[in-house]
């Protein structure tokens, strides 16, 4: 139910960080557009440089532009 969400579409070297279809949908959004996000919550273990780190990764699976009425219905259901 966040008011804003930020994600990296590409890294500082221009490498894609999202599937092309998701990145294209995000690129087509305008300021103030409402969306419904679907993502996975993966717990990742990475071993590199002699150390191990464990952390959550939340890759976006899909982005769906919605209307204010749809957003109101979704937030009402989440509060009830």
PyMOL Python script that loads the backbone (N, CA, C, O; Angstrom):
from pymol import cmd

cmd.read_pdbstr("""\
ATOM      1  N   UNK A   1       0.809  -1.184   0.000  1.00  0.00           N
ATOM      2  CA  UNK A   1       0.000   0.000   0.000  1.00  0.00           C
ATOM      3  C   UNK A   1       0.862   1.261   0.000  1.00  0.00           C
ATOM      4  O   UNK A   1       0.429   2.321   0.451  1.00  0.00           O
ATOM      5  N   UNK A   2       2.057   1.134  -0.500  1.00  0.00           N
ATOM      6  CA  UNK A   2       2.943   2.296  -0.542  1.00  0.00           C
ATOM      7  C   UNK A   2       2.403   3.343  -1.507  1.00  0.00           C
ATOM      8  O   UNK A   2       1.780   3.012  -2.516  1.00  0.00           O
ATOM      9  N   UNK A   3       2.645   4.583  -1.193  1.00  0.00           N
ATOM     10  CA  UNK A   3       2.232   5.679  -2.076  1.00  0.00           C
ATOM     11  C   UNK A   3       3.159   5.774  -3.283  1.00  0.00           C
ATOM     12  O   UNK A   3       2.731   6.153  -4.374  1.00  0.00           O
ATOM     13  N   UNK A   4       4.438   5.427  -3.081  1.00  0.00           N
ATOM     14  CA  UNK A   4       5.415   5.473  -4.166  1.00  0.00           C
ATOM     15  C   UNK A   4       6.297   4.237  -4.105  1.00  0.00           C
ATOM     16  O   UNK A   4       6.511   3.654  -3.042  1.00  0.00           O
ATOM     17  N   UNK A   5       6.800   3.855  -5.259  1.00  0.00           N
ATOM     18  CA  UNK A   5       7.676   2.702  -5.355  1.00  0.00           C
ATOM     19  C   UNK A   5       8.760   3.032  -6.367  1.00  0.00           C
ATOM     20  O   UNK A   5       8.477   3.576  -7.435  1.00  0.00           O
ATOM     21  N   UNK A   6       9.978   2.710  -6.038  1.00  0.00           N
ATOM     22  CA  UNK A   6      11.105   2.979  -6.925  1.00  0.00           C
ATOM     23  C   UNK A   6      11.783   1.656  -7.244  1.00  0.00           C
ATOM     24  O   UNK A   6      11.984   0.824  -6.360  1.00  0.00           O
ATOM     25  N   UNK A   7      12.132   1.468  -8.506  1.00  0.00           N
ATOM     26  CA  UNK A   7      12.867   0.274  -8.902  1.00  0.00           C
ATOM     27  C   UNK A   7      13.909   0.647  -9.943  1.00  0.00           C
ATOM     28  O   UNK A   7      13.764   1.643 -10.652  1.00  0.00           O
ATOM     29  N   UNK A   8      14.944  -0.146 -10.029  1.00  0.00           N
ATOM     30  CA  UNK A   8      16.001   0.085 -11.002  1.00  0.00           C
ATOM     31  C   UNK A   8      15.643  -0.642 -12.292  1.00  0.00           C
ATOM     32  O   UNK A   8      15.519  -1.867 -12.301  1.00  0.00           O
ATOM     33  N   UNK A   9      15.477   0.104 -13.379  1.00  0.00           N
ATOM     34  CA  UNK A   9      15.151  -0.472 -14.682  1.00  0.00           C
ATOM     35  C   UNK A   9      16.430  -0.972 -15.360  1.00  0.00           C
ATOM     36  O   UNK A   9      16.436  -2.018 -16.008  1.00  0.00           O
ATOM     37  N   UNK A  10      17.509  -0.205 -15.196  1.00  0.00           N
ATOM     38  CA  UNK A  10      18.812  -0.643 -15.696  1.00  0.00           C
ATOM     39  C   UNK A  10      19.896  -0.112 -14.765  1.00  0.00           C
ATOM     40  O   UNK A  10      19.711   0.897 -14.085  1.00  0.00           O
ATOM     41  N   UNK A  11      21.038  -0.814 -14.745  1.00  0.00           N
ATOM     42  CA  UNK A  11      22.118  -0.378 -13.875  1.00  0.00           C
ATOM     43  C   UNK A  11      22.926   0.736 -14.535  1.00  0.00           C
ATOM     44  O   UNK A  11      22.609   1.163 -15.646  1.00  0.00           O
ATOM     45  N   UNK A  12      23.964   1.204 -13.855  1.00  0.00           N
ATOM     46  CA  UNK A  12      24.735   2.331 -14.386  1.00  0.00           C
ATOM     47  C   UNK A  12      25.565   1.976 -15.614  1.00  0.00           C
ATOM     48  O   UNK A  12      26.171   2.860 -16.219  1.00  0.00           O
ATOM     49  N   UNK A  13      25.604   0.719 -15.990  1.00  0.00           N
ATOM     50  CA  UNK A  13      26.285   0.293 -17.219  1.00  0.00           C
ATOM     51  C   UNK A  13      25.301   0.021 -18.349  1.00  0.00           C
ATOM     52  O   UNK A  13      25.695  -0.416 -19.430  1.00  0.00           O
ATOM     53  N   UNK A  14      24.014   0.280 -18.096  1.00  0.00           N
ATOM     54  CA  UNK A  14      22.992   0.088 -19.121  1.00  0.00           C
ATOM     55  C   UNK A  14      22.443  -1.321 -19.214  1.00  0.00           C
ATOM     56  O   UNK A  14      21.692  -1.630 -20.139  1.00  0.00           O
ATOM     57  N   UNK A  15      22.804  -2.189 -18.265  1.00  0.00           N
ATOM     58  CA  UNK A  15      22.306  -3.564 -18.264  1.00  0.00           C
ATOM     59  C   UNK A  15      20.887  -3.607 -17.691  1.00  0.00           C
ATOM     60  O   UNK A  15      20.610  -3.014 -16.648  1.00  0.00           O
ATOM     61  N   UNK A  16      20.008  -4.305 -18.376  1.00  0.00           N
ATOM     62  CA  UNK A  16      18.613  -4.418 -17.934  1.00  0.00           C
ATOM     63  C   UNK A  16      18.530  -5.120 -16.590  1.00  0.00           C
ATOM     64  O   UNK A  16      19.188  -6.137 -16.371  1.00  0.00           O
ATOM     65  N   UNK A  17      17.723  -4.577 -15.692  1.00  0.00           N
ATOM     66  CA  UNK A  17      17.504  -5.176 -14.385  1.00  0.00           C
ATOM     67  C   UNK A  17      16.099  -5.762 -14.263  1.00  0.00           C
ATOM     68  O   UNK A  17      15.751  -6.355 -13.241  1.00  0.00           O
ATOM     69  N   UNK A  18      15.297  -5.591 -15.311  1.00  0.00           N
ATOM     70  CA  UNK A  18      13.925  -6.100 -15.335  1.00  0.00           C
ATOM     71  C   UNK A  18      13.665  -6.759 -16.683  1.00  0.00           C
ATOM     72  O   UNK A  18      14.340  -6.442 -17.663  1.00  0.00           O
ATOM     73  N   UNK A  19      12.702  -7.669 -16.748  1.00  0.00           N
ATOM     74  CA  UNK A  19      12.311  -8.201 -18.051  1.00  0.00           C
ATOM     75  C   UNK A  19      11.830  -7.054 -18.961  1.00  0.00           C
ATOM     76  O   UNK A  19      11.236  -6.088 -18.482  1.00  0.00           O
ATOM     77  N   UNK A  20      12.083  -7.164 -20.247  1.00  0.00           N
ATOM     78  CA  UNK A  20      11.754  -6.098 -21.196  1.00  0.00           C
ATOM     79  C   UNK A  20      10.282  -5.696 -21.128  1.00  0.00           C
ATOM     80  O   UNK A  20       9.969  -4.506 -21.170  1.00  0.00           O
ATOM     81  N   UNK A  21       9.384  -6.658 -21.025  1.00  0.00           N
ATOM     82  CA  UNK A  21       7.947  -6.341 -20.982  1.00  0.00           C
ATOM     83  C   UNK A  21       7.610  -5.476 -19.766  1.00  0.00           C
ATOM     84  O   UNK A  21       6.816  -4.541 -19.873  1.00  0.00           O
ATOM     85  N   UNK A  22       8.204  -5.781 -18.620  1.00  0.00           N
ATOM     86  CA  UNK A  22       7.962  -4.999 -17.404  1.00  0.00           C
ATOM     87  C   UNK A  22       8.574  -3.613 -17.548  1.00  0.00           C
ATOM     88  O   UNK A  22       7.938  -2.612 -17.218  1.00  0.00           O
ATOM     89  N   UNK A  23       9.814  -3.553 -18.042  1.00  0.00           N
ATOM     90  CA  UNK A  23      10.482  -2.259 -18.231  1.00  0.00           C
ATOM     91  C   UNK A  23       9.712  -1.373 -19.206  1.00  0.00           C
ATOM     92  O   UNK A  23       9.614  -0.164 -18.994  1.00  0.00           O
ATOM     93  N   UNK A  24       9.169  -1.953 -20.264  1.00  0.00           N
ATOM     94  CA  UNK A  24       8.384  -1.185 -21.239  1.00  0.00           C
ATOM     95  C   UNK A  24       7.121  -0.608 -20.601  1.00  0.00           C
ATOM     96  O   UNK A  24       6.762   0.542 -20.856  1.00  0.00           O
ATOM     97  N   UNK A  25       6.450  -1.410 -19.771  1.00  0.00           N
ATOM     98  CA  UNK A  25       5.245  -0.909 -19.095  1.00  0.00           C
ATOM     99  C   UNK A  25       5.587   0.220 -18.139  1.00  0.00           C
ATOM    100  O   UNK A  25       4.859   1.210 -18.060  1.00  0.00           O
ATOM    101  N   UNK A  26       6.676   0.081 -17.421  1.00  0.00           N
ATOM    102  CA  UNK A  26       7.101   1.138 -16.501  1.00  0.00           C
ATOM    103  C   UNK A  26       7.459   2.394 -17.282  1.00  0.00           C
ATOM    104  O   UNK A  26       7.123   3.501 -16.863  1.00  0.00           O
ATOM    105  N   UNK A  27       8.137   2.229 -18.412  1.00  0.00           N
ATOM    106  CA  UNK A  27       8.520   3.372 -19.240  1.00  0.00           C
ATOM    107  C   UNK A  27       7.336   4.125 -19.813  1.00  0.00           C
ATOM    108  O   UNK A  27       7.447   5.313 -20.117  1.00  0.00           O
ATOM    109  N   UNK A  28       6.207   3.457 -19.964  1.00  0.00           N
ATOM    110  CA  UNK A  28       5.012   4.088 -20.528  1.00  0.00           C
ATOM    111  C   UNK A  28       4.173   4.814 -19.470  1.00  0.00           C
ATOM    112  O   UNK A  28       3.216   5.508 -19.812  1.00  0.00           O
ATOM    113  N   UNK A  29       4.523   4.659 -18.198  1.00  0.00           N
ATOM    114  CA  UNK A  29       3.737   5.292 -17.135  1.00  0.00           C
ATOM    115  C   UNK A  29       3.997   6.788 -17.071  1.00  0.00           C
ATOM    116  O   UNK A  29       5.083   7.260 -17.409  1.00  0.00           O
ATOM    117  N   UNK A  30       2.988   7.520 -16.636  1.00  0.00           N
ATOM    118  CA  UNK A  30       3.085   8.963 -16.426  1.00  0.00           C
ATOM    119  C   UNK A  30       3.066   9.235 -14.924  1.00  0.00           C
ATOM    120  O   UNK A  30       2.580   8.416 -14.144  1.00  0.00           O
ATOM    121  N   UNK A  31       3.593  10.378 -14.531  1.00  0.00           N
ATOM    122  CA  UNK A  31       3.561  10.766 -13.121  1.00  0.00           C
ATOM    123  C   UNK A  31       2.124  10.732 -12.625  1.00  0.00           C
ATOM    124  O   UNK A  31       1.229  11.272 -13.275  1.00  0.00           O
ATOM    125  N   UNK A  32       1.898  10.107 -11.489  1.00  0.00           N
ATOM    126  CA  UNK A  32       0.562  10.026 -10.904  1.00  0.00           C
ATOM    127  C   UNK A  32      -0.230   8.797 -11.294  1.00  0.00           C
ATOM    128  O   UNK A  32      -1.289   8.544 -10.720  1.00  0.00           O
ATOM    129  N   UNK A  33       0.262   8.009 -12.273  1.00  0.00           N
ATOM    130  CA  UNK A  33      -0.438   6.775 -12.641  1.00  0.00           C
ATOM    131  C   UNK A  33      -0.463   5.822 -11.455  1.00  0.00           C
ATOM    132  O   UNK A  33       0.488   5.755 -10.676  1.00  0.00           O
ATOM    133  N   UNK A  34      -1.541   5.100 -11.332  1.00  0.00           N
ATOM    134  CA  UNK A  34      -1.683   4.091 -10.285  1.00  0.00           C
ATOM    135  C   UNK A  34      -1.410   2.725 -10.891  1.00  0.00           C
ATOM    136  O   UNK A  34      -1.837   2.438 -12.010  1.00  0.00           O
ATOM    137  N   UNK A  35      -0.706   1.891 -10.158  1.00  0.00           N
ATOM    138  CA  UNK A  35      -0.382   0.560 -10.671  1.00  0.00           C
ATOM    139  C   UNK A  35      -0.569  -0.485  -9.587  1.00  0.00           C
ATOM    140  O   UNK A  35      -0.559  -0.188  -8.393  1.00  0.00           O
ATOM    141  N   UNK A  36      -0.735  -1.690 -10.033  1.00  0.00           N
ATOM    142  CA  UNK A  36      -0.735  -2.849  -9.146  1.00  0.00           C
ATOM    143  C   UNK A  36       0.514  -3.643  -9.498  1.00  0.00           C
ATOM    144  O   UNK A  36       0.699  -4.057 -10.642  1.00  0.00           O
ATOM    145  N   UNK A  37       1.367  -3.849  -8.502  1.00  0.00           N
ATOM    146  CA  UNK A  37       2.609  -4.588  -8.706  1.00  0.00           C
ATOM    147  C   UNK A  37       2.456  -6.026  -8.244  1.00  0.00           C
ATOM    148  O   UNK A  37       1.791  -6.310  -7.248  1.00  0.00           O
ATOM    149  N   UNK A  38       3.080  -6.917  -8.981  1.00  0.00           N
ATOM    150  CA  UNK A  38       3.168  -8.315  -8.575  1.00  0.00           C
ATOM    151  C   UNK A  38       4.652  -8.641  -8.532  1.00  0.00           C
ATOM    152  O   UNK A  38       5.372  -8.396  -9.500  1.00  0.00           O
ATOM    153  N   UNK A  39       5.112  -9.190  -7.420  1.00  0.00           N
ATOM    154  CA  UNK A  39       6.521  -9.540  -7.321  1.00  0.00           C
ATOM    155  C   UNK A  39       6.671 -10.803  -6.487  1.00  0.00           C
ATOM    156  O   UNK A  39       5.764 -11.216  -5.764  1.00  0.00           O
ATOM    157  N   UNK A  40       7.858 -11.403  -6.616  1.00  0.00           N
ATOM    158  CA  UNK A  40       8.211 -12.562  -5.794  1.00  0.00           C
ATOM    159  C   UNK A  40       9.047 -12.059  -4.624  1.00  0.00           C
ATOM    160  O   UNK A  40       9.699 -11.019  -4.722  1.00  0.00           O
ATOM    161  N   UNK A  41       9.027 -12.774  -3.552  1.00  0.00           N
ATOM    162  CA  UNK A  41       9.901 -12.470  -2.423  1.00  0.00           C
ATOM    163  C   UNK A  41      10.850 -13.654  -2.291  1.00  0.00           C
ATOM    164  O   UNK A  41      10.513 -14.667  -1.677  1.00  0.00           O
ATOM    165  N   UNK A  42      12.037 -13.517  -2.872  1.00  0.00           N
ATOM    166  CA  UNK A  42      13.038 -14.583  -2.854  1.00  0.00           C
ATOM    167  C   UNK A  42      14.081 -14.266  -1.792  1.00  0.00           C
ATOM    168  O   UNK A  42      14.454 -13.107  -1.608  1.00  0.00           O
ATOM    169  N   UNK A  43      14.546 -15.286  -1.102  1.00  0.00           N
ATOM    170  CA  UNK A  43      15.635 -15.099  -0.159  1.00  0.00           C
ATOM    171  C   UNK A  43      16.885 -15.653  -0.820  1.00  0.00           C
ATOM    172  O   UNK A  43      16.944 -16.839  -1.147  1.00  0.00           O
ATOM    173  N   UNK A  44      17.887 -14.800  -1.020  1.00  0.00           N
ATOM    174  CA  UNK A  44      19.053 -15.114  -1.831  1.00  0.00           C
ATOM    175  C   UNK A  44      20.280 -15.300  -0.940  1.00  0.00           C
ATOM    176  O   UNK A  44      20.472 -14.569   0.031  1.00  0.00           O
ATOM    177  N   UNK A  45      21.098 -16.276  -1.281  1.00  0.00           N
ATOM    178  CA  UNK A  45      22.404 -16.443  -0.663  1.00  0.00           C
ATOM    179  C   UNK A  45      23.446 -16.259  -1.752  1.00  0.00           C
ATOM    180  O   UNK A  45      23.410 -16.944  -2.774  1.00  0.00           O
ATOM    181  N   UNK A  46      24.362 -15.345  -1.539  1.00  0.00           N
ATOM    182  CA  UNK A  46      25.407 -15.065  -2.534  1.00  0.00           C
ATOM    183  C   UNK A  46      26.764 -15.257  -1.873  1.00  0.00           C
ATOM    184  O   UNK A  46      27.026 -14.735  -0.790  1.00  0.00           O
ATOM    185  N   UNK A  47      27.624 -16.020  -2.551  1.00  0.00           N
ATOM    186  CA  UNK A  47      28.989 -16.230  -2.083  1.00  0.00           C
ATOM    187  C   UNK A  47      29.930 -15.626  -3.107  1.00  0.00           C
ATOM    188  O   UNK A  47      29.932 -16.009  -4.277  1.00  0.00           O
ATOM    189  N   UNK A  48      30.734 -14.668  -2.644  1.00  0.00           N
ATOM    190  CA  UNK A  48      31.728 -14.056  -3.520  1.00  0.00           C
ATOM    191  C   UNK A  48      32.786 -13.377  -2.667  1.00  0.00           C
ATOM    192  O   UNK A  48      32.506 -12.925  -1.556  1.00  0.00           O
ATOM    193  N   UNK A  49      33.998 -13.309  -3.191  1.00  0.00           N
ATOM    194  CA  UNK A  49      35.084 -12.645  -2.483  1.00  0.00           C
ATOM    195  C   UNK A  49      35.400 -13.269  -1.134  1.00  0.00           C
ATOM    196  O   UNK A  49      35.872 -12.579  -0.230  1.00  0.00           O
ATOM    197  N   UNK A  50      35.146 -14.560  -0.986  1.00  0.00           N
ATOM    198  CA  UNK A  50      35.456 -15.244   0.257  1.00  0.00           C
ATOM    199  C   UNK A  50      34.406 -15.095   1.341  1.00  0.00           C
ATOM    200  O   UNK A  50      34.578 -15.627   2.438  1.00  0.00           O
ATOM    201  N   UNK A  51      33.324 -14.386   1.061  1.00  0.00           N
ATOM    202  CA  UNK A  51      32.269 -14.199   2.060  1.00  0.00           C
ATOM    203  C   UNK A  51      30.917 -14.611   1.520  1.00  0.00           C
ATOM    204  O   UNK A  51      30.740 -14.806   0.318  1.00  0.00           O
ATOM    205  N   UNK A  52      29.981 -14.739   2.418  1.00  0.00           N
ATOM    206  CA  UNK A  52      28.612 -15.107   2.057  1.00  0.00           C
ATOM    207  C   UNK A  52      27.656 -14.058   2.604  1.00  0.00           C
ATOM    208  O   UNK A  52      27.785 -13.620   3.747  1.00  0.00           O
ATOM    209  N   UNK A  53      26.702 -13.664   1.782  1.00  0.00           N
ATOM    210  CA  UNK A  53      25.664 -12.743   2.245  1.00  0.00           C
ATOM    211  C   UNK A  53      24.302 -13.328   1.913  1.00  0.00           C
ATOM    212  O   UNK A  53      24.128 -14.014   0.905  1.00  0.00           O
ATOM    213  N   UNK A  54      23.346 -13.045   2.779  1.00  0.00           N
ATOM    214  CA  UNK A  54      21.966 -13.515   2.596  1.00  0.00           C
ATOM    215  C   UNK A  54      21.061 -12.306   2.695  1.00  0.00           C
ATOM    216  O   UNK A  54      21.191 -11.485   3.602  1.00  0.00           O
ATOM    217  N   UNK A  55      20.137 -12.209   1.746  1.00  0.00           N
ATOM    218  CA  UNK A  55      19.279 -11.029   1.697  1.00  0.00           C
ATOM    219  C   UNK A  55      18.038 -11.315   0.858  1.00  0.00           C
ATOM    220  O   UNK A  55      18.042 -12.231   0.036  1.00  0.00           O
ATOM    221  N   UNK A  56      16.968 -10.528   1.064  1.00  0.00           N
ATOM    222  CA  UNK A  56      15.769 -10.693   0.229  1.00  0.00           C
ATOM    223  C   UNK A  56      15.956 -10.021  -1.132  1.00  0.00           C
ATOM    224  O   UNK A  56      16.619  -8.990  -1.249  1.00  0.00           O
ATOM    225  N   UNK A  57      15.369 -10.620  -2.134  1.00  0.00           N
ATOM    226  CA  UNK A  57      15.335 -10.042  -3.485  1.00  0.00           C
ATOM    227  C   UNK A  57      13.871 -10.064  -3.900  1.00  0.00           C
ATOM    228  O   UNK A  57      13.201 -11.086  -3.758  1.00  0.00           O
ATOM    229  N   UNK A  58      13.377  -8.957  -4.406  1.00  0.00           N
ATOM    230  CA  UNK A  58      11.965  -8.861  -4.760  1.00  0.00           C
ATOM    231  C   UNK A  58      11.807  -8.503  -6.235  1.00  0.00           C
ATOM    232  O   UNK A  58      11.483  -7.361  -6.563  1.00  0.00           O
ATOM    233  N   UNK A  59      12.033  -9.467  -7.126  1.00  0.00           N
ATOM    234  CA  UNK A  59      11.900  -9.173  -8.551  1.00  0.00           C
ATOM    235  C   UNK A  59      10.443  -8.940  -8.955  1.00  0.00           C
ATOM    236  O   UNK A  59       9.548  -9.696  -8.575  1.00  0.00           O
ATOM    237  N   UNK A  60      10.228  -7.884  -9.730  1.00  0.00           N
ATOM    238  CA  UNK A  60       8.885  -7.563 -10.215  1.00  0.00           C
ATOM    239  C   UNK A  60       8.512  -8.549 -11.317  1.00  0.00           C
ATOM    240  O   UNK A  60       9.277  -8.766 -12.257  1.00  0.00           O
ATOM    241  N   UNK A  61       7.345  -9.132 -11.191  1.00  0.00           N
ATOM    242  CA  UNK A  61       6.842 -10.096 -12.165  1.00  0.00           C
ATOM    243  C   UNK A  61       5.949  -9.400 -13.188  1.00  0.00           C
ATOM    244  O   UNK A  61       6.004  -9.704 -14.380  1.00  0.00           O
ATOM    245  N   UNK A  62       5.112  -8.448 -12.705  1.00  0.00           N
ATOM    246  CA  UNK A  62       4.251  -7.726 -13.637  1.00  0.00           C
ATOM    247  C   UNK A  62       3.837  -6.385 -13.035  1.00  0.00           C
ATOM    248  O   UNK A  62       3.832  -6.196 -11.818  1.00  0.00           O
ATOM    249  N   UNK A  63       3.493  -5.469 -13.927  1.00  0.00           N
ATOM    250  CA  UNK A  63       3.002  -4.143 -13.566  1.00  0.00           C
ATOM    251  C   UNK A  63       1.699  -3.949 -14.317  1.00  0.00           C
ATOM    252  O   UNK A  63       1.641  -4.143 -15.531  1.00  0.00           O
ATOM    253  N   UNK A  64       0.661  -3.571 -13.603  1.00  0.00           N
ATOM    254  CA  UNK A  64      -0.658  -3.411 -14.208  1.00  0.00           C
ATOM    255  C   UNK A  64      -1.190  -2.018 -13.871  1.00  0.00           C
ATOM    256  O   UNK A  64      -1.425  -1.713 -12.702  1.00  0.00           O
ATOM    257  N   UNK A  65      -1.381  -1.177 -14.880  1.00  0.00           N
ATOM    258  CA  UNK A  65      -1.947   0.150 -14.650  1.00  0.00           C
ATOM    259  C   UNK A  65      -3.414  -0.015 -14.269  1.00  0.00           C
ATOM    260  O   UNK A  65      -4.146  -0.769 -14.910  1.00  0.00           O
ATOM    261  N   UNK A  66      -3.844   0.695 -13.219  1.00  0.00           N
ATOM    262  CA  UNK A  66      -5.221   0.577 -12.751  1.00  0.00           C
ATOM    263  C   UNK A  66      -5.851   1.954 -12.598  1.00  0.00           C
ATOM    264  O   UNK A  66      -5.163   2.975 -12.579  1.00  0.00           O
ATOM    265  N   UNK A  67      -7.170   1.958 -12.490  1.00  0.00           N
ATOM    266  CA  UNK A  67      -7.916   3.199 -12.304  1.00  0.00           C
ATOM    267  C   UNK A  67      -7.989   3.537 -10.812  1.00  0.00           C
ATOM    268  O   UNK A  67      -7.669   2.705  -9.963  1.00  0.00           O
ATOM    269  N   UNK A  68      -8.408   4.747 -10.507  1.00  0.00           N
ATOM    270  CA  UNK A  68      -8.593   5.148  -9.109  1.00  0.00           C
ATOM    271  C   UNK A  68      -9.627   4.261  -8.429  1.00  0.00           C
ATOM    272  O   UNK A  68      -9.457   3.881  -7.270  1.00  0.00           O
ATOM    273  N   UNK A  69     -10.708   3.927  -9.153  1.00  0.00           N
ATOM    274  CA  UNK A  69     -11.747   3.060  -8.583  1.00  0.00           C
ATOM    275  C   UNK A  69     -11.183   1.682  -8.243  1.00  0.00           C
ATOM    276  O   UNK A  69     -11.510   1.123  -7.196  1.00  0.00           O
ATOM    277  N   UNK A  70     -10.345   1.135  -9.110  1.00  0.00           N
ATOM    278  CA  UNK A  70      -9.722  -0.166  -8.831  1.00  0.00           C
ATOM    279  C   UNK A  70      -8.788  -0.061  -7.623  1.00  0.00           C
ATOM    280  O   UNK A  70      -8.757  -0.957  -6.780  1.00  0.00           O
ATOM    281  N   UNK A  71      -8.033   1.028  -7.542  1.00  0.00           N
ATOM    282  CA  UNK A  71      -7.127   1.233  -6.408  1.00  0.00           C
ATOM    283  C   UNK A  71      -7.921   1.342  -5.105  1.00  0.00           C
ATOM    284  O   UNK A  71      -7.535   0.759  -4.092  1.00  0.00           O
ATOM    285  N   UNK A  72      -9.018   2.077  -5.130  1.00  0.00           N
ATOM    286  CA  UNK A  72      -9.859   2.232  -3.940  1.00  0.00           C
ATOM    287  C   UNK A  72     -10.401   0.879  -3.492  1.00  0.00           C
ATOM    288  O   UNK A  72     -10.424   0.584  -2.297  1.00  0.00           O
ATOM    289  N   UNK A  73     -10.832   0.063  -4.435  1.00  0.00           N
ATOM    290  CA  UNK A  73     -11.360  -1.249  -4.113  1.00  0.00           C
ATOM    291  C   UNK A  73     -10.269  -2.143  -3.502  1.00  0.00           C
ATOM    292  O   UNK A  73     -10.519  -2.867  -2.539  1.00  0.00           O
ATOM    293  N   UNK A  74      -9.061  -2.083  -4.072  1.00  0.00           N
ATOM    294  CA  UNK A  74      -7.960  -2.883  -3.545  1.00  0.00           C
ATOM    295  C   UNK A  74      -7.556  -2.453  -2.152  1.00  0.00           C
ATOM    296  O   UNK A  74      -7.314  -3.300  -1.292  1.00  0.00           O
ATOM    297  N   UNK A  75      -7.477  -1.158  -1.909  1.00  0.00           N
ATOM    298  CA  UNK A  75      -7.060  -0.687  -0.591  1.00  0.00           C
ATOM    299  C   UNK A  75      -8.153  -0.909   0.451  1.00  0.00           C
ATOM    300  O   UNK A  75      -7.856  -1.148   1.622  1.00  0.00           O
ATOM    301  N   UNK A  76      -9.413  -0.832   0.032  1.00  0.00           N
ATOM    302  CA  UNK A  76     -10.518  -1.104   0.957  1.00  0.00           C
ATOM    303  C   UNK A  76     -10.459  -2.559   1.407  1.00  0.00           C
ATOM    304  O   UNK A  76     -10.641  -2.860   2.587  1.00  0.00           O
ATOM    305  N   UNK A  77     -10.206  -3.455   0.463  1.00  0.00           N
ATOM    306  CA  UNK A  77     -10.114  -4.875   0.784  1.00  0.00           C
ATOM    307  C   UNK A  77      -8.934  -5.178   1.701  1.00  0.00           C
ATOM    308  O   UNK A  77      -9.011  -6.080   2.534  1.00  0.00           O
ATOM    309  N   UNK A  78      -7.848  -4.432   1.553  1.00  0.00           N
ATOM    310  CA  UNK A  78      -6.667  -4.664   2.375  1.00  0.00           C
ATOM    311  C   UNK A  78      -6.874  -4.168   3.804  1.00  0.00           C
ATOM    312  O   UNK A  78      -6.280  -4.697   4.743  1.00  0.00           O
ATOM    313  N   UNK A  79      -7.715  -3.154   3.961  1.00  0.00           N
ATOM    314  CA  UNK A  79      -7.955  -2.590   5.303  1.00  0.00           C
ATOM    315  C   UNK A  79      -9.007  -3.385   6.063  1.00  0.00           C
ATOM    316  O   UNK A  79      -9.035  -3.387   7.294  1.00  0.00           O
ATOM    317  N   UNK A  80      -9.883  -4.067   5.303  1.00  0.00           N
ATOM    318  CA  UNK A  80     -11.016  -4.733   5.937  1.00  0.00           C
ATOM    319  C   UNK A  80     -10.659  -6.052   6.419  1.00  0.00           C
ATOM    320  O   UNK A  80     -11.500  -6.752   6.982  1.00  0.00           O
TER     321      UNK A  80
END
""", "prot")
cmd.dss("prot")
cmd.show_as("cartoon", "prot")
cmd.util.cbc("prot")
cmd.orient("prot")
